[in-house]
Amino acid sequence: MRTYRIGFALVILASILLTNRSQAQVIPELQEGIEAYGSFDFETAIQLLEIGLGGSAIDLIGIDEWSRLKTYVAAAHFYLGNEAQASEAFREILLANSSFTVDEIIFPPEISEMAGSVRAILMEIPDTFARGIRSYDDFDLVGAATDLRRVLLIDTLGQLSREERIRALAYLGAAESFRGLQDSAISAFRRLVQEDPNYRLDRQTFSPEITQLHTAVGRQVTMIRDLIASGKRAYDEFDFDQAIWRLNRAVESGGAEQLEIDEYGSAMTYMAASNFFNGDVDAAMSIFRKLALKTITHRIDDLVFPPDVAQLYRTAVGEVQAARDLFRQGVASYNGRNFNNAVAIFGRVLQPGIAVRLPADERADALAYYAASQAFRGDRNSALSLFRTLIAQSPQYDIQGKGFSDGVVQIYVLARQQIAAVQVRPPESGAVALGESEFSLWVKATTPHQVSVELARADGTPVRNVFQGVIADSVQVRWDGRDDFGDFVSDGRDQDGVVSDPGEYRFAFKSHAADGRVLRQITVPVHFDIHIQDTLPHPPPPADSLYLPTRRAPGPGLNAIMGGLVGGISLAVLPSIMAPNYQLSPGRFAVGGAIGLAGMFGLVKQMPGGTLRANVQANDAIRQAWRNRVSQVAESNALLLSEPYMLMHFGDVSPGGAQ
């Protein structure tokens, strides 16, 4: 009996393998891919299976077999550590074959678990999306924002349609704006504009403030793209100064956040090349370093730019990668408790020529690790001095959560208590409905002291003294978009909307001594773009076809008189013609005359040209409804024109030095 069972199992297994082989052999790459998978050559397996499963393979081998073979692709990605690609493969399978299940005889449990998690996400997304929309309609703004943000976060598998994703972004932006989280609202609307630049919010669903903010964001993205396009044209015309100005304006106005990475990389490349041809190689190198800090996968078009420009970019990428590798070596030495080596490495990292190649947050981290390494070497004074330098350069730096020991954190806290500075965390973007709302920013002091906040143009011309006073812990600084004279700041546009003088400003946060001296300050560059909402079109006058006739036509009256005359004459004359030998009653003339009189009365009643009062009243109601709509649009347009919207884009916080 036992031999029979083993033999029976072998027969079943052989039939499965032969069936799989016969189906896979329809496309040779499929069988070769399975064999590569069985040899643990997962990269080759993926390559061959993807080739074999493309095109019309699903029609040749059937949906179930296609799903099974696609599972090999997902499993190979999983074993290579590419979980995102594995999830994407399962998404394709489940969208094509909703009844699919992983063959647990062939694949281990972890593959089944991943397929199950992908299925759960695909099932969760529609419900969460619908719940988020309902929460917004019920004015549960926190619930709406939470659900919609989760949907957009987990929808990496593309379960939402493009229309649903756009709708989710629209509702998320509206919810965040109502909650006062303008930076988050702008971020959502920015993604919406990137998805569909021509999308318009439904005015019946969203308030004028929400539609105005979305329009302003869309206009800013359009302005940035227009500046980039004009900068590229200037480059092509060898007007490098104009190219630099326009491209820099685009980038500094938020291009890094509001553009796709390819668009941003292209703008930075054109700007660097313009500086290169102007003879300013250092400026070109600095631009390429900024690009390399954003992405190292950008490619220089050899047909547009000369080899020297491409080489300059490759050099910048190499410098940035080398600096970041050195920083990571220092962190590894610190974590390995080799503090002497860490001090030596971070000392090199913080040299000006290398530090400039690191992102601002890694430069601050390098200084913190440098100080902590000195503390563990027993040099407390050096650690305290380095932490003071860190706080002076980056007052916003937060050491919590960095993994430093309690002893190191205590030295950092002591340094903060010994130095008067302010901590500012501006958002990437902000918005102010001029005349209606204010922009607010939290300012935190390291220790109680006198603080002033001033707004000035980029050239240093004072614009507004926003705040002056002692900050014991923190304070919310508010600004309404006006200067010291009560006028709204300018974004540099003339009456035709052309930018003649960029709206570039800076906030200066100054820490003062007791005698009023400026101990130190930090500056935050800011760019203003003022947008006036599109006015609504006036409704067209009602079409003529909607109006009823106001004068009676001649037809009914003529029909009445003709009918009466014909009827009366017929009654009086026809009997004599039809029966000439009979003595007819003269009463027929009375009846015929009565019919004729009735016709005359009908003519008077339906007199041609008479006024149809009911129709006149109906036409007056149509005209009045149109006048009411015109009046409503005029009032709405007056409101829109009287409430311009100002978008603000903030640059990086930088130390301004003592004065």
C-alpha positions in Angstrom: 0.0 0.0 0.0 2.8 2.4 0.9 4.6 1.6 -2.5 1.3 2.3 -4.3 0.9 5.7 -2.6 4.5 6.7 -3.4 4.1 5.6 -7.0 0.8 7.5 -7.3 2.3 10.7 -5.9 5.2 10.4 -8.4 2.8 10.0 -11.3 0.9 13.2 -10.2 4.1 15.1 -9.8 5.4 14.0 -13.2 2.1 14.9 -14.8 2.3 18.4 -13.3 5.9 18.9 -14.5 5.1 17.6 -17.9 2.1 19.8 -18.2 4.0 22.9 -17.1 6.8 22.0 -19.5 4.5 21.5 -22.4 2.7 24.8 -21.8 5.9 26.7 -21.2 7.5 25.3 -24.3 5.0 27.2 -26.4 7.4 30.1 -25.7 11.0 28.9 -25.2 12.1 31.8 -22.9 9.5 30.7 -20.4 11.0 27.2 -19.9 14.5 28.7 -19.8 13.4 31.2 -17.2 12.0 28.5 -15.0 15.2 26.5 -15.3 17.2 29.7 -14.3 14.9 30.2 -11.3 15.6 26.6 -10.3 19.3 27.3 -10.5 18.9 30.3 -8.3 19.9 32.6 -11.1 17.1 35.0 -10.3 18.3 37.9 -12.5 18.4 35.7 -15.6 15.1 34.2 -14.6 13.4 37.6 -14.5 14.9 38.7 -17.8 13.8 35.5 -19.7 10.3 35.3 -18.1 9.6 38.9 -18.7 10.4 38.4 -22.4 8.4 35.3 -22.6 5.3 36.7 -20.8 5.2 39.8 -22.9 3.2 40.4 -26.1 0.4 37.9 -26.7 1.7 35.3 -24.3 -1.4 35.5 -22.1 -3.6 34.4 -25.1 -1.2 31.6 -26.1 -0.9 30.0 -22.6 -4.1 31.1 -20.9 -4.6 33.4 -17.9 -4.0 30.8 -15.2 -0.7 29.6 -16.6 0.4 33.2 -17.3 -0.4 34.0 -13.6 1.6 31.0 -12.4 4.6 31.9 -14.5 4.4 35.6 -13.5 4.6 34.4 -9.9 8.1 33.1 -10.7 9.0 36.7 -11.6 7.6 38.0 -8.3 9.4 35.4 -6.3 12.7 36.1 -8.1 12.4 39.8 -7.3 11.6 38.9 -3.7 14.7 36.8 -3.3 16.8 39.6 -4.9 15.5 42.0 -2.2 13.4 44.0 -4.7 10.1 43.9 -2.8 8.7 46.9 -4.7 9.1 45.0 -8.0 7.7 41.8 -6.4 4.6 43.7 -5.3 4.2 45.3 -8.7 4.3 41.8 -10.3 1.6 40.6 -7.9 -0.4 43.7 -8.6 -0.3 42.8 -12.4 -1.4 39.3 -11.7 -4.3 40.2 -9.4 -5.6 42.9 -11.7 -5.6 40.4 -14.6 -6.8 37.4 -12.6 -8.7 38.2 -9.4 -9.2 34.6 -8.5 -5.4 33.9 -8.5 -3.8 32.1 -5.6 -0.1 31.2 -5.1 0.7 27.5 -5.6 2.0 26.6 -2.1 3.5 23.4 -3.4 6.0 25.3 -5.6 6.4 28.5 -3.7 7.3 29.0 0.0 4.9 30.7 2.5 6.6 34.1 2.4 5.7 34.4 -1.3 2.0 33.6 -0.5 2.1 36.2 2.3 3.4 38.9 0.0 0.7 38.1 -2.6 -1.9 38.2 0.3 -0.6 41.6 1.5 -0.9 43.0 -2.1 -4.4 41.7 -2.4 -5.3 43.3 1.0 -4.0 46.6 -0.2 -5.9 46.4 -3.5 -9.1 45.6 -1.5 -8.5 48.4 1.1 -7.8 51.3 -1.3 -11.3 51.7 -2.7 -13.0 51.6 0.7 -10.5 54.0 2.2 -10.8 56.4 -0.7 -14.6 56.4 -0.4 -14.5 56.9 3.3 -12.1 59.8 2.9 -14.5 61.6 0.5 -17.5 60.9 2.9 -15.5 62.3 5.8 -14.8 65.5 4.0 -18.5 65.9 3.1 -19.3 65.4 6.8 -16.6 68.0 7.6 -14.5 65.4 9.5 -11.4 67.1 8.1 -8.9 65.0 10.2 -10.5 61.8 9.1 -10.6 62.9 5.5 -7.0 63.9 5.5 -5.9 60.7 7.2 -7.7 58.4 4.8 -6.9 60.3 1.6 -3.2 60.6 2.6 -3.1 56.9 3.3 -4.7 56.1 0.0 -2.2 58.2 -1.9 0.7 56.7 0.2 -0.2 53.0 -0.3 -1.4 53.3 -3.9 2.0 52.6 -5.3 0.4 49.7 -7.1 -1.9 51.9 -9.2 -5.2 50.6 -8.0 -6.7 54.1 -8.2 -7.6 55.4 -11.6 -6.0 58.7 -12.7 -9.4 60.4 -12.1 -9.7 59.0 -8.6 -6.1 60.0 -7.7 -6.7 63.5 -8.9 -10.0 63.7 -6.9 -8.1 62.3 -3.8 -5.5 65.1 -4.2 -8.2 67.8 -4.6 -10.1 66.7 -1.5 -6.9 66.3 0.5 -5.7 69.8 -0.4 -9.1 71.2 0.6 -9.1 69.4 3.9 -5.6 70.5 4.8 -6.4 74.1 3.8 -9.5 74.1 6.1 -7.3 72.8 8.9 -4.9 75.7 8.4 -2.1 73.4 7.2 -1.3 75.5 4.1 2.0 73.9 3.3 0.4 70.5 3.2 -2.5 71.9 1.1 -0.1 73.5 -1.4 1.9 70.2 -1.6 -1.3 68.3 -2.5 -2.4 70.8 -5.0 1.1 70.9 -6.5 0.9 67.1 -7.1 -2.6 67.6 -8.6 -1.2 70.2 -11.0 1.6 67.8 -12.0 -1.0 65.1 -12.6 -3.3 67.4 -14.7 -2.3 71.0 -15.3 -5.7 71.8 -16.8 -7.8 70.3 -13.9 -10.3 72.8 -12.4 -11.9 72.3 -9.0 -15.7 72.1 -8.9 -17.0 75.5 -7.6 -20.1 73.8 -6.4 -18.1 71.5 -4.1 -15.2 73.6 -3.0 -15.2 77.1 -1.5 -13.7 80.2 -3.4 -10.7 80.1 -1.0 -9.9 76.5 -1.9 -10.3 77.1 -5.7 -8.3 80.2 -5.4 -5.4 78.4 -3.7 -5.4 75.6 -6.3 -5.4 78.2 -9.1 -2.6 80.1 -7.5 -0.5 76.9 -7.2 -1.3 76.0 -10.8 -0.2 79.5 -12.0 3.0 79.3 -10.1 3.9 76.0 -11.7 3.0 77.4 -15.1 5.1 80.5 -14.4 8.1 78.3 -13.4 7.8 76.2 -16.6 7.4 79.4 -18.7 10.6 80.8 -17.1 12.5 77.6 -17.8 11.3 77.6 -21.4 12.3 81.2 -21.9 15.6 80.5 -20.2 16.3 77.7 -22.6 15.4 79.9 -25.6 17.8 82.5 -24.3 20.6 79.9 -24.0 19.9 78.8 -27.6 20.3 82.4 -28.7 23.6 82.7 -26.7 22.1 85.3 -24.3 23.6 83.6 -21.3 22.9 86.4 -18.8 19.2 86.3 -19.6 19.2 82.5 -19.4 20.9 82.5 -16.0 18.4 85.1 -14.7 15.3 83.3 -15.9 16.4 79.8 -14.9 17.6 81.0 -11.5 14.3 82.7 -11.0 12.5 79.5 -11.8 14.6 77.3 -9.5 14.5 79.8 -6.6 10.7 80.2 -6.9 10.2 76.6 -6.0 11.3 74.6 -9.0 13.0 71.9 -6.9 9.7 71.1 -5.2 7.2 71.9 -7.9 8.8 70.2 -10.9 9.4 66.6 -11.9 13.0 65.6 -11.3 13.8 65.5 -15.0 12.5 69.1 -15.5 14.5 70.3 -12.5 17.6 68.6 -13.7 17.2 70.1 -17.2 16.8 73.6 -15.8 19.9 73.2 -13.6 21.9 71.9 -16.5 21.0 74.8 -18.7 21.8 77.3 -15.9 25.2 75.6 -15.2 26.1 75.6 -18.9 25.2 79.3 -19.2 27.5 80.1 -16.3 30.2 77.9 -17.9 30.0 79.8 -21.2 30.1 83.1 -19.3 33.4 82.0 -17.8 32.1 81.4 -14.3 33.2 77.8 -13.8 32.8 78.0 -10.0 29.2 79.0 -10.3 28.6 76.2 -12.8 30.2 73.7 -10.4 28.1 74.9 -7.5 24.9 74.4 -9.5 25.9 70.9 -10.5 26.7 70.1 -6.9 23.1 71.2 -5.9 21.8 69.0 -8.7 23.9 66.0 -7.6 22.6 66.4 -4.1 19.1 66.1 -5.5 19.8 63.2 -7.9 22.8 61.5 -9.3 20.9 59.7 -12.1 20.5 62.8 -14.3 21.9 62.5 -17.8 23.5 65.3 -19.8 22.3 65.5 -23.4 25.4 65.2 -25.6 23.5 66.7 -28.5 22.8 69.9 -26.6 25.8 70.4 -24.3 29.5 70.1 -25.1 31.7 67.5 -23.5 33.3 70.0 -21.1 29.9 70.7 -19.5 29.1 67.0 -19.2 32.5 66.4 -17.6 31.9 69.2 -15.1 28.7 67.5 -14.0 30.4 64.1 -13.7 33.1 65.8 -11.6 30.4 67.4 -9.3 28.7 64.0 -8.9 32.0 62.4 -8.0 32.8 65.0 -5.4 29.4 64.8 -3.8 29.5 61.0 -3.6 33.1 61.1 -2.2 32.0 63.6 0.5 29.0 61.5 1.5 31.1 58.4 1.5 33.5 60.1 3.9 30.7 61.2 6.1 29.4 57.6 6.3 32.8 56.4 7.2 32.9 58.8 10.1 29.5 57.6 11.3 30.6 54.0 11.0 33.7 54.8 13.1 31.6 56.5 15.7 29.1 53.6 15.9 32.1 51.3 16.1 33.4 53.4 19.1 36.6 54.2 17.2 36.4 57.8 18.4 39.9 58.8 17.4 39.3 57.8 13.9 35.9 59.5 13.9 37.4 62.8 15.0 40.0 62.6 12.2 37.4 61.8 9.6 34.8 64.5 10.7 37.7 67.0 10.9 38.2 66.4 7.2 34.5 66.3 6.4 34.0 69.8 7.9 36.8 71.4 5.9 35.2 74.1 3.7 36.1 72.5 0.5 34.4 69.2 1.5 31.5 70.4 3.7 30.1 72.4 0.8 29.6 69.1 -1.1 27.2 67.8 1.6 23.5 68.5 2.1 22.9 71.0 4.9 21.4 68.4 7.2 24.4 66.1 6.8 26.8 69.0 7.5 25.0 69.6 10.8 25.0 65.9 11.6 28.8 65.8 10.9 29.3 68.7 13.4 27.2 66.8 16.0 29.1 63.6 15.5 32.4 65.5 15.7 31.3 67.0 19.1 30.1 63.7 20.4 33.3 61.9 19.4 35.3 64.6 21.3 33.1 64.1 24.3 33.8 60.3 24.3 37.5 61.1 24.1 37.1 63.0 27.3 37.5 66.5 25.7 34.3 68.0 27.1 35.4 71.6 26.4 35.9 70.9 22.7 32.5 69.1 22.5 30.8 72.1 24.2 32.5 74.5 21.8 31.6 72.4 18.7 27.9 72.2 19.9 27.9 76.0 20.3 29.1 76.3 16.7 26.4 73.9 15.6 23.7 75.9 17.4 25.0 79.2 16.0 25.0 77.9 12.5 21.9 75.7 12.6 19.7 76.9 15.5 16.9 74.6 14.1 19.0 71.5 14.6 17.3 68.9 16.8 19.6 66.3 18.4 16.7 64.2 19.7 16.2 61.0 17.9 19.8 61.0 16.5 20.8 58.1 18.7 23.3 60.0 20.8 23.9 59.0 24.5 22.3 60.9 27.4 25.7 62.3 28.3 26.2 63.8 24.8 22.6 65.2 24.8 23.3 66.9 28.2 26.4 68.7 26.7 24.3 69.8 23.8 21.5 71.1 26.1 24.1 73.0 28.1 25.5 74.6 24.9 22.0 75.7 23.9 21.5 77.4 27.3 24.8 79.3 26.9 24.0 80.8 23.5 21.2 83.1 22.5 19.8 82.0 19.2 16.4 81.3 17.6 15.1 78.1 15.9 12.9 78.6 12.8 11.4 75.9 10.7 9.7 77.5 7.7 7.6 75.4 5.4 8.6 75.0 1.8 5.6 77.1 0.8 3.0 79.3 2.4 -0.1 81.2 1.3 -1.8 84.4 2.3 -5.2 85.7 1.0 -4.2 89.3 1.0 -6.6 91.4 3.1 -8.2 88.3 4.6 -5.6 86.1 6.3 -2.1 86.0 7.8 0.9 83.8 7.5 2.2 82.5 10.8 5.6 81.0 11.7 6.7 79.6 15.0 10.0 81.0 16.4 11.7 79.1 19.3 14.4 80.6 21.4 17.3 78.5 22.8 17.3 80.7 25.9 15.1 83.7 26.9 16.4 86.9 25.1 15.4 89.8 22.9 14.4 88.8 19.3 13.5 90.8 16.3 12.0 89.6 13.0 12.5 91.8 9.9 11.5 91.5 6.3 13.7 93.1 3.7 14.2 93.0 0.0 17.1 90.9 -1.3 19.2 94.0 -1.6 18.7 94.8 2.1 16.0 97.5 1.7 13.8 97.3 4.9 10.2 96.4 4.2 8.5 95.5 7.5 9.5 95.1 11.1 7.3 92.0 11.7 8.2 91.3 15.4 10.1 92.8 18.3 10.2 91.4 21.8 11.5 88.9 24.3 10.9 85.2 23.6 11.1 83.1 26.7 10.4 79.8 24.9 8.5 80.3 21.6 6.1 82.7 19.9 4.0 82.6 16.8 5.0 85.4 14.5 2.3 86.6 12.1 2.5 88.6 8.9 -0.4 89.9 6.7 1.6 90.5 3.5 1.9 94.3 4.0 4.9 96.6 4.4 5.5 99.3 7.0 3.3 101.7 5.0 0.3 99.3 4.9 0.7 98.4 1.3 0.9 94.8 0.0 4.4 93.7 -1.0 5.1 93.5 -4.7 6.0 90.4 -6.6 7.8 92.5 -9.2 5.0 92.2 -11.9 3.9 95.2 -13.9 0.4 95.9 -15.0 0.7 93.5 -17.9 1.8 90.7 -15.5 5.4 90.7 -16.7 8.1 90.2 -14.0 10.3 93.3 -14.3 11.8 93.1 -10.7 11.6 89.7 -9.0 9.7 89.5 -5.7 12.7 88.3 -3.8 12.9 89.1 -0.1 14.4 87.7 3.1 13.3 87.3 6.7 16.0 88.1 9.2 15.6 86.6 12.7 18.0 88.5 15.0 19.1 87.7 18.5 19.9 90.8 20.6 22.0 91.3 23.7 20.6 93.3 26.6 22.1 96.5 25.2 20.4 95.9 21.8 23.5 94.6 20.0 22.8 91.9 17.4 24.5 88.8 18.7 23.7 86.6 15.7 21.0 86.2 13.1 19.6 83.7 10.7 18.1 84.5 7.3 15.4 82.8 5.3 15.1 83.8 1.6 11.5 84.0 0.4 10.0 84.6 -3.0 6.5 86.1 -3.5 4.1 85.4 -6.3 0.8 87.2 -6.2 -2.1 85.7 -8.1 -5.5 87.2 -8.8 -8.2 84.6 -9.2 -9.7 84.1 -12.7 -13.0 86.0 -13.0 -16.1 84.2 -13.9 -17.5 84.7 -17.4 -20.8 86.6 -17.6 -23.7 84.4 -18.5 -24.9 85.0 -22.1 -28.3 86.5 -22.7 -31.1 84.0 -23.1 -31.5 82.6 -26.6 -34.4 83.9 -28.7 -35.9 80.4 -28.8 -36.6 80.6 -25.1 -39.0 83.6 -25.4 -42.7 83.1 -26.0 -44.6 85.3 -28.5 -46.1 88.4 -26.9 -48.5 89.4 -29.7 -51.4 87.3 -30.9 -51.0 85.9 -34.4 -53.8 86.7 -37.0 -54.5 83.0 -37.5 -56.9 82.3 -34.6 -59.1 85.4 -35.2 -59.3 84.9 -38.9 -60.2 81.2 -38.3 -63.0 82.3 -36.0 -64.6 84.9 -38.3 -64.3 82.8 -41.4 -65.8 79.8 -39.6 -68.7 82.0 -38.4 -69.4 83.5 -41.8 -69.1 80.2 -43.7 -71.3 78.5 -41.1 -74.0 81.2 -41.1 -74.2 81.6 -44.8 -74.2 77.9 -45.3 -77.1 77.5 -42.9 -79.1 80.3 -44.6 -78.4 79.4 -48.3 -77.8 75.7 -48.5 -81.4 74.6 -47.6 -82.8 76.7 -50.5 -80.4 75.1 -52.9 -80.8 71.6 -51.7 -84.7 71.8 -51.4 -86.0 74.6 -53.7 -89.6 73.2 -53.7 -90.1 73.2 -50.0 -91.4 76.0 -47.8 -88.5 76.6 -45.5 -88.7 78.3 -42.1 -87.3 81.8 -41.9 -85.8 80.8 -38.6 -82.7 79.5 -40.4 -81.7 83.1 -41.0 -81.7 83.8 -37.3 -79.6 80.8 -36.6 -77.2 81.6 -39.4 -76.9 85.1 -38.1 -76.2 83.9 -34.6 -73.3 81.7 -36.0 -72.0 84.7 -37.9 -72.1 86.9 -34.8 -70.3 84.1 -32.8 -67.6 84.3 -35.5 -67.4 88.1 -35.1 -67.1 87.6 -31.3 -64.2 85.1 -31.9 -62.5 87.7 -34.1 -62.8 90.3 -31.4 -61.6 87.9 -28.7 -58.6 86.7 -30.8 -57.9 90.1 -32.3 -54.6 89.9 -34.3 -51.8 91.9 -32.7 -53.3 91.7 -29.2 -51.0 91.3 -26.1 -50.5 87.8 -24.6 -50.2 88.8 -21.0 -49.2 85.3 -19.7 -46.4 85.1 -22.3 -45.2 88.6 -21.4 -44.9 87.6 -17.7 -43.0 84.4 -18.6 -40.6 86.4 -20.8 -40.1 88.9 -18.0 -39.2 86.1 -15.6 -36.6 84.8 -18.1 -35.0 88.2 -18.4 -35.0 88.8 -14.6 -33.4 85.4 -14.0 -30.6 86.3 -16.4 -30.1 89.7 -14.8 -29.9 88.0 -11.4 -27.2 85.6 -12.7 -25.3 88.6 -14.2 -25.5 90.4 -10.9 -24.2 87.4 -8.9 -21.3 86.9 -11.3 -20.4 90.6 -11.1 -20.4 90.4 -7.2 -18.3 87.3 -7.3 -15.8 88.8 -9.7 -15.5 92.0 -7.6 -14.8 89.7 -4.6 -12.2 87.7 -6.5 -10.4 90.8 -7.8 -10.4 92.4 -4.4 -8.8 89.4 -2.7 -5.5 88.5 -4.4 -3.7 85.5 -3.2 0.1 85.4 -2.4 2.1 82.3 -2.6 5.5 82.2 -0.7 8.3 79.9 -1.4 11.0 79.7 1.3 14.7 78.9 0.8 17.1 77.2 3.1 17.8 78.7 6.6 21.3 80.1 6.7 23.3 81.9 9.4 23.6 85.6 8.7 26.4 86.3 11.2 26.6 88.9 13.9 26.5 92.6 13.1 
